[in-house]
Amino acid sequence: MARITVEDCLKRIPNRFMLVHMADKRVRQIREGSEYLVNAPKNEDIVISLREIAAGKVSVKKPGAEPEVEATVEEVEST
């Protein structure tokens, strides 16, 4: 399988900071027992989460909106 790059993920999520938070949240979900959304055997959790983001399987859940995909990452609130 080809290498995943940040540029692949930035095609889906244009903000690098949001991308970092999404990947972090998804890694935590995977480590808590969530199923993988892409087929990526023998990869670390961070690589799998980036593959999921690049494939469009993970999206940001905006406050008050219904989720449209299987896995969502809550939008980071700026304070």
C-alpha positions, 0 to 999 in steps of 0.5 A: 500500500502506498505511503500516506502523506499529510498532503493527501489528508489536506485535500480533505481537511485544509486546516493543518491544526484541525487535521492534527486534532482529528487524527488525535481524536480518531486514534483515541477512538481506535484505542478505545475499541472502535473498528477500522474504517479502512483496510490497513493491516499491520499499521500503527493507529496514527497511520490508520487514522490518517488513511481514514481521513484521506479516504474521507471516512472521517469528518468534522461534526459541527455543533447541532448537525447530524453526523453523515458518516460512520465516524465523526470527530467533534469540532475543536472549540476555540476559547 
